[in-house]
Amino acid sequence: MGYARFAVWYLRVVAFVNFLSAVWVSLGQDVRRHNQQDLFTPYLLTAGFASGVFTAFLAITMRRRKRAAWILNLALSGAFLALLAFAMAFPEIRRHPQNWVSLGLTAAFTGALVLGRREFYAKGDRTNPRLAVCVGAGGLLVTSLLAALLVTATGDGPAGFTERWRYAALRLVSITDFHSPALTTPTWVDVTINVLSTALLLVVLYAAFRSRRAVDPLTDDDERRLRELLDRHGERDSLGYFALRREKSVMWSPSGKAAVAYRVLGGVSLASGDPLGDPEAWPGAIGPWLAEARAHGWIPAVMGAGEEAGTVYARHGLDALELGDEAVVDVAGFTLEGRAMRTVRQAHNRVRRAGYTVRVRRHEDIPADEMAQLLRRADEWRDGAGERGFSMALGRLGDGADGRCLMLECADASGEPRALLSFVPWGPNGLSLDLMRRDRDCDNGLIEFMVIDLLHRAREIGITQVSLNFAVFRSVFERGGRLGAGPVLRLWRALLSFFSRWWQIESLYRANAKYRPVWEPRFLLFEKSADLPRIGLASARAEGFLGGPAPAARLPAPHRTHLETTG
């Protein structure tokens, strides 16, 4: 076991004992009895929930190799070790075997910090110290006022408001149990103040140890170089063009022949799709990206990587989890003929007979005034106020640099626009769905009508393959419904079907399956299973399913894909 791992596990064990002693009354009394008068417990071992939270937080930050956490622990444990060593000079202290054990454990922890100092390399944000001071001062003022109001409303005694505020503030910052002779408060009030104190401590620690929140977004030169890579290798990955989202950052290989596009959210460095460029140069970009993530204490993760890229990432120490499948339609093999396509064929004919028509144009061929109208329509038809999309969305519409994108506009019999689809280039002969919007008052089946129209015209515009939506856990729905499926698989399918009532999981799979596509697996890459909850939250924020600070946009009105089913 390395020195850093020993220090982390020491803190974990101490945190566990602290939490256990908080709920196990007799154990808590024993710990307190062995931490008074002539007795000492090891570093940070005290009975209480607050001390358990503090120690657990330090264990988490130390596991992420935060340099600031190492400095704090070394300062605290070093000071405690010096105090304990000085106390051992007195016979009444030295005669207790427990104190020798405490001295040995504290010395081992401090020694592990010193010997393992090079293992704690993750840098925090430069503004963390100033932010922590501001948060601590402001938080103490607010929480002390809240506590003072609570004490005023519930406390008994002759003390005035100033004395009650002093009592509340001292209880917030005091390590020992503090009482005032002129004031009596209910036990639940003191517990509430202690909870406020713990919450304030956690917020201050988070401000002090937080990772750098973001890196520089794409520059104009980065975008130009990425487009050059897409011109040469864009046909390798249908998600490649989405690397041009302008809130992403990019890590280049030394040769400049490959790049990893990513975004930092919630301490997670989240890449999407495959690396761009020559596969032989991918390791040259993946290595520096991982090194940067570790240097800043970020959790590296890749969402939606293909099988070839997933294999390369796995060689760099990442584990893989199959996330779902991307629906890719081969234009040459697509047909509406046959019994299996009867329902789709009937829906297509019904919409066509209703007088709907589809217009297909490259963005560069759309006049500025018409593009402005399409932008307004896209905003009006968006389902909800929030924008969604990250791994399969460009994040803008109508930008002059995206002239090779393809727009499908659908109008009803009177010529009124009713729906639009936008596709980004996938190499010279492919398209990847970016944006999908329709008027909610129009006939059902309109999106299917537009997609089928595109597939019928694809050869005329030199398109051989079209990437549609991504179906999460598609194989679960397919295999779970087969004869002989096991109980675990059936339970997993039933659980996903239940959640499909709120999120379009099963319905999105079935909406894509009607085109009889080729299913291309996509993977989630990660370092440690314990990081999956944070990666999930960061992915949800990136895709727009959870709120979070929005990056500054370089366009006045970004438009992202909103995945929706039709019918």
ChimeraX attribute file (.defattr): number of C-alpha atoms within 10 A of each C-alpha:
attribute: neighborCount
match mode: 1-to-1
recipient: residues
	/A:1	5
	/A:2	10
	/A:3	18
	/A:4	23
	/A:5	16
	/A:6	16
	/A:7	22
	/A:8	22
	/A:9	15
	/A:10	19
	/A:11	25
	/A:12	19
	/A:13	16
	/A:14	22
	/A:15	28
	/A:16	18
	/A:17	21
	/A:18	28
	/A:19	22
	/A:20	17
	/A:21	22
	/A:22	20
	/A:23	13
	/A:24	13
	/A:25	12
	/A:26	11
	/A:27	16
	/A:28	20
	/A:29	14
	/A:30	12
	/A:31	20
	/A:32	18
	/A:33	14
	/A:34	16
	/A:35	17
	/A:36	10
	/A:37	8
	/A:38	15
	/A:39	17
	/A:40	24
	/A:41	22
	/A:42	23
	/A:43	23
	/A:44	19
	/A:45	22
	/A:46	24
	/A:47	27
	/A:48	19
	/A:49	21
	/A:50	22
	/A:51	20
	/A:52	26
	/A:53	19
	/A:54	18
	/A:55	22
	/A:56	21
	/A:57	19
	/A:58	23
	/A:59	22
	/A:60	15
	/A:61	23
	/A:62	25
	/A:63	17
	/A:64	21
	/A:65	25
	/A:66	25
	/A:67	23
	/A:68	21
	/A:69	24
	/A:70	24
	/A:71	14
	/A:72	12
	/A:73	20
	/A:74	19
	/A:75	13
	/A:76	15
	/A:77	21
	/A:78	19
	/A:79	13
	/A:80	19
	/A:81	22
	/A:82	14
	/A:83	12
	/A:84	22
	/A:85	16
	/A:86	11
	/A:87	16
	/A:88	18
	/A:89	10
	/A:90	11
	/A:91	9
	/A:92	11
	/A:93	19
	/A:94	16
	/A:95	12
	/A:96	14
	/A:97	11
	/A:98	16
	/A:99	23
	/A:100	19
	/A:101	14
	/A:102	19
	/A:103	23
	/A:104	14
	/A:105	17
	/A:106	22
	/A:107	21
	/A:108	16
	/A:109	26
	/A:110	23
	/A:111	17
	/A:112	19
	/A:113	24
	/A:114	14
	/A:115	12
	/A:116	17
	/A:117	17
	/A:118	12
	/A:119	17
	/A:120	22
	/A:121	17
	/A:122	23
	/A:123	19
	/A:124	23
	/A:125	16
	/A:126	12
	/A:127	12
	/A:128	20
	/A:129	16
	/A:130	12
	/A:131	16
	/A:132	19
	/A:133	14
	/A:134	14
	/A:135	20
	/A:136	19
	/A:137	12
	/A:138	13
	/A:139	19
	/A:140	19
	/A:141	13
	/A:142	13
	/A:143	19
	/A:144	25
	/A:145	17
	/A:146	17
	/A:147	27
	/A:148	23
	/A:149	16
	/A:150	19
	/A:151	23
	/A:152	20
	/A:153	10
	/A:154	12
	/A:155	17
	/A:156	13
	/A:157	13
	/A:158	12
	/A:159	17
	/A:160	12
	/A:161	13
	/A:162	10
	/A:163	16
	/A:164	25
	/A:165	21
	/A:166	17
	/A:167	21
	/A:168	28
	/A:169	21
	/A:170	16
	/A:171	21
	/A:172	23
	/A:173	17
	/A:174	12
	/A:175	11
	/A:176	8
	/A:177	8
	/A:178	13
	/A:179	14
	/A:180	13
	/A:181	8
	/A:182	13
	/A:183	17
	/A:184	15
	/A:185	17
	/A:186	11
	/A:187	8
	/A:188	9
	/A:189	16
	/A:190	20
	/A:191	12
	/A:192	13
	/A:193	23
	/A:194	21
	/A:195	15
	/A:196	19
	/A:197	23
	/A:198	19
	/A:199	16
	/A:200	21
	/A:201	21
	/A:202	16
	/A:203	15
	/A:204	22
	/A:205	20
	/A:206	17
	/A:207	22
	/A:208	23
	/A:209	21
	/A:210	24
	/A:211	26
	/A:212	20
	/A:213	16
	/A:214	18
	/A:215	14
	/A:216	10
	/A:217	18
	/A:218	19
	/A:219	14
	/A:220	10
	/A:221	9
	/A:222	17
	/A:223	17
	/A:224	14
	/A:225	17
	/A:226	28
	/A:227	19
	/A:228	14
	/A:229	19
	/A:230	22
	/A:231	14
	/A:232	15
	/A:233	20
	/A:234	24
	/A:235	18
	/A:236	18
	/A:237	20
	/A:238	26
	/A:239	29
	/A:240	29
	/A:241	26
	/A:242	23
	/A:243	31
	/A:244	21
	/A:245	20
	/A:246	21
	/A:247	23
	/A:248	23
	/A:249	22
	/A:250	23
	/A:251	21
	/A:252	25
	/A:253	20
	/A:254	12
	/A:255	10
	/A:256	16
	/A:257	21
	/A:258	25
	/A:259	30
	/A:260	28
	/A:261	29
	/A:262	28
	/A:263	23
	/A:264	23
	/A:265	22
	/A:266	20
	/A:267	20
	/A:268	26
	/A:269	28
	/A:270	26
	/A:271	28
	/A:272	26
	/A:273	27
	/A:274	29
	/A:275	31
	/A:276	28
	/A:277	27
	/A:278	16
	/A:279	17
	/A:280	10
	/A:281	19
	/A:282	22
	/A:283	20
	/A:284	20
	/A:285	24
	/A:286	21
	/A:287	16
	/A:288	17
	/A:289	23
	/A:290	20
	/A:291	13
	/A:292	16
	/A:293	20
	/A:294	19
	/A:295	19
	/A:296	23
	/A:297	28
	/A:298	26
	/A:299	23
	/A:300	25
	/A:301	28
	/A:302	29
	/A:303	24
	/A:304	25
	/A:305	26
	/A:306	24
	/A:307	16
	/A:308	10
	/A:309	22
	/A:310	25
	/A:311	15
	/A:312	18
	/A:313	25
	/A:314	14
	/A:315	11
	/A:316	14
	/A:317	13
	/A:318	19
	/A:319	18
	/A:320	20
	/A:321	12
	/A:322	19
	/A:323	20
	/A:324	21
	/A:325	22
	/A:326	24
	/A:327	22
	/A:328	23
	/A:329	20
	/A:330	18
	/A:331	19
	/A:332	13
	/A:333	10
	/A:334	14
	/A:335	14
	/A:336	16
	/A:337	10
	/A:338	8
	/A:339	8
	/A:340	11
	/A:341	14
	/A:342	12
	/A:343	11
	/A:344	18
	/A:345	18
	/A:346	12
	/A:347	17
	/A:348	21
	/A:349	11
	/A:350	17
	/A:351	19
	/A:352	16
	/A:353	11
	/A:354	11
	/A:355	12
	/A:356	21
	/A:357	19
	/A:358	18
	/A:359	13
	/A:360	18
	/A:361	15
	/A:362	16
	/A:363	24
	/A:364	18
	/A:365	12
	/A:366	15
	/A:367	9
	/A:368	13
	/A:369	9
	/A:370	10
	/A:371	18
	/A:372	14
	/A:373	12
	/A:374	20
	/A:375	18
	/A:376	12
	/A:377	18
	/A:378	22
	/A:379	17
	/A:380	14
	/A:381	18
	/A:382	19
	/A:383	16
	/A:384	10
	/A:385	8
	/A:386	12
	/A:387	18
	/A:388	21
	/A:389	22
	/A:390	25
	/A:391	23
	/A:392	29
	/A:393	26
	/A:394	25
	/A:395	23
	/A:396	21
	/A:397	22
	/A:398	22
	/A:399	13
	/A:400	10
	/A:401	12
	/A:402	18
	/A:403	15
	/A:404	16
	/A:405	22
	/A:406	21
	/A:407	23
	/A:408	20
	/A:409	19
	/A:410	22
	/A:411	17
	/A:412	19
	/A:413	12
	/A:414	8
	/A:415	11
	/A:416	10
	/A:417	20
	/A:418	21
	/A:419	24
	/A:420	25
	/A:421	21
	/A:422	23
	/A:423	24
	/A:424	28
	/A:425	26
	/A:426	27
	/A:427	20
	/A:428	16
	/A:429	16
	/A:430	22
	/A:431	26
	/A:432	27
	/A:433	25
	/A:434	30
	/A:435	24
	/A:436	21
	/A:437	23
	/A:438	24
	/A:439	17
	/A:440	13
	/A:441	8
	/A:442	12
	/A:443	17
	/A:444	14
	/A:445	16
	/A:446	25
	/A:447	22
	/A:448	22
	/A:449	22
	/A:450	24
	/A:451	19
	/A:452	18
	/A:453	17
	/A:454	20
	/A:455	21
	/A:456	15
	/A:457	14
	/A:458	19
	/A:459	14
	/A:460	10
	/A:461	11
	/A:462	11
	/A:463	21
	/A:464	18
	/A:465	21
	/A:466	24
	/A:467	24
	/A:468	21
	/A:469	20
	/A:470	26
	/A:471	25
	/A:472	21
	/A:473	20
	/A:474	24
	/A:475	18
	/A:476	18
	/A:477	21
	/A:478	13
	/A:479	15
	/A:480	20
	/A:481	14
	/A:482	10
	/A:483	7
	/A:484	9
	/A:485	11
	/A:486	11
	/A:487	10
	/A:488	10
	/A:489	15
	/A:490	18
	/A:491	13
	/A:492	15
	/A:493	21
	/A:494	16
	/A:495	11
	/A:496	19
	/A:497	17
	/A:498	13
	/A:499	12
	/A:500	14
	/A:501	11
	/A:502	8
	/A:503	14
	/A:504	17
	/A:505	21
	/A:506	22
	/A:507	17
	/A:508	20
	/A:509	24
	/A:510	15
	/A:511	16
	/A:512	21
	/A:513	15
	/A:514	13
	/A:515	22
	/A:516	16
	/A:517	19
	/A:518	14
	/A:519	19
	/A:520	14
	/A:521	21
	/A:522	26
	/A:523	22
	/A:524	23
	/A:525	29
	/A:526	23
	/A:527	17
	/A:528	13
	/A:529	9
	/A:530	9
	/A:531	14
	/A:532	16
	/A:533	10
	/A:534	15
	/A:535	26
	/A:536	14
	/A:537	16
	/A:538	24
	/A:539	25
	/A:540	17
	/A:541	20
	/A:542	21
	/A:543	20
	/A:544	18
	/A:545	16
	/A:546	13
	/A:547	11
	/A:548	13
	/A:549	7
	/A:550	10
	/A:551	11
	/A:552	10
	/A:553	12
	/A:554	10
	/A:555	13
	/A:556	8
	/A:557	14
	/A:558	16
	/A:559	22
	/A:560	24
	/A:561	23
	/A:562	21
	/A:563	19
	/A:564	16
	/A:565	18
	/A:566	15
	/A:567	10
